[in-house]
Amino acid sequence: MAESSSPSAHPGYVGHHINNAKNNQEMIGEPDNIIFLKPTEHYETHSNGKYKIPTSGNTINRRELIKEAEQQATQTEQKAAPTGQ
């Protein structure tokens, strides 16, 4: 399962580098460093439009989130499966 980091895949949202691109060029293409925000949230994240102020934060471990979701789905399926009588 692939997580898209393309803003066009998420209409109405803006892709935001958690750790700004200028100071973290090695992370530019890293999906775990991108979060999707509504335009107003993106503006607020940048101190109300001060886009030159660096941003930083914890990245998102998407692989781990997918793994956890798959485990939860498996557990839910097992609980819902009829037991042999």
Backbone torsions as a table, in degrees:
resi	resn	phi	psi	omega
1	MET	NA	125.3	-177.8
2	ALA	-106.4	139.7	177.3
3	GLU	-98.1	122.8	-179.1
4	SER	-77.6	135.4	174.2
5	SER	-108.0	16.7	179.7
6	SER	-90.1	124.6	178.5
7	PRO	-58.4	-30.8	179.8
8	SER	-66.2	-19.6	177.7
9	ALA	-79.3	-10.1	-177.7
10	HIS	-132.7	74.3	-177.6
11	PRO	-55.5	138.4	179.9
12	GLY	86.1	2.4	179.9
13	TYR	-125.0	157.4	179.3
14	VAL	-117.5	132.9	174.4
15	GLY	-74.9	127.2	-177.7
16	HIS	-122.5	129.3	174.0
17	HIS	-74.1	119.5	178.3
18	ILE	-59.1	-49.3	174.8
19	ASN	-103.9	113.1	-168.1
20	ASN	-50.3	146.8	-174.1
21	ALA	-66.3	-38.1	-176.3
22	LYS	-61.0	-42.5	-177.0
23	ASN	-93.8	-6.0	-176.5
24	ASN	-137.4	56.9	-174.2
25	GLN	-60.4	-27.0	178.9
26	GLU	-69.0	-14.3	-177.3
27	MET	-104.3	2.6	-174.3
28	ILE	-55.3	-47.2	-177.3
29	GLY	-92.2	7.6	-176.1
30	GLU	-82.8	112.5	-179.1
31	PRO	-57.5	-31.0	-179.4
32	ASP	-69.4	-10.5	179.4
33	ASN	-100.2	7.4	-178.0
34	ILE	-117.3	134.2	175.0
35	ILE	-127.5	146.9	179.8
36	PHE	-99.5	127.6	-178.0
37	LEU	-127.0	152.7	170.5
38	LYS	-68.7	152.4	-177.7
39	PRO	-51.9	-39.1	179.4
40	THR	-67.7	-36.7	177.4
41	GLU	-66.5	-38.9	179.4
42	HIS	-63.8	-43.7	178.0
43	TYR	-59.3	-46.7	-179.7
44	GLU	-66.3	-37.1	178.7
45	THR	-60.0	-33.3	178.8
46	HIS	-92.4	41.7	176.8
47	SER	49.4	50.7	178.9
48	ASN	59.2	51.0	172.3
49	GLY	93.4	4.7	179.1
50	LYS	-87.0	75.2	-171.5
51	TYR	-68.6	-13.7	179.6
52	LYS	-84.3	-9.7	177.0
53	ILE	-78.3	123.7	-178.5
54	PRO	-60.2	145.2	174.9
55	THR	-113.0	151.4	178.1
56	SER	-153.3	159.7	178.6
57	GLY	171.3	-178.1	178.8
58	ASN	-77.2	135.8	176.9
59	THR	-75.1	169.3	-178.4
60	ILE	-103.0	121.6	178.3
61	ASN	-84.5	84.3	-175.3
62	ARG	-63.2	-36.8	179.2
63	ARG	-61.1	-42.2	179.8
64	GLU	-67.3	-40.0	177.7
65	LEU	-62.6	-40.8	178.3
66	ILE	-65.4	-43.5	179.0
67	LYS	-59.3	-46.0	179.4
68	GLU	-62.9	-41.3	179.9
69	ALA	-65.0	-40.0	178.0
70	GLU	-65.0	-40.1	178.1
71	GLN	-64.8	-41.4	178.8
72	GLN	-65.1	-39.9	178.8
73	ALA	-64.2	-41.1	178.4
74	THR	-63.3	-43.9	179.0
75	GLN	-63.4	-40.0	179.0
76	THR	-64.8	-42.6	178.7
77	GLU	-63.2	-41.0	-179.6
78	GLN	-65.9	-38.0	178.4
79	LYS	-67.9	-33.6	-176.7
80	ALA	-83.8	-17.6	-178.3
81	ALA	-68.8	137.0	178.4
82	PRO	-64.9	141.3	178.5
83	THR	-88.8	148.8	179.8
84	GLY	-69.6	131.9	179.9
85	GLN	-121.1	NA	NA
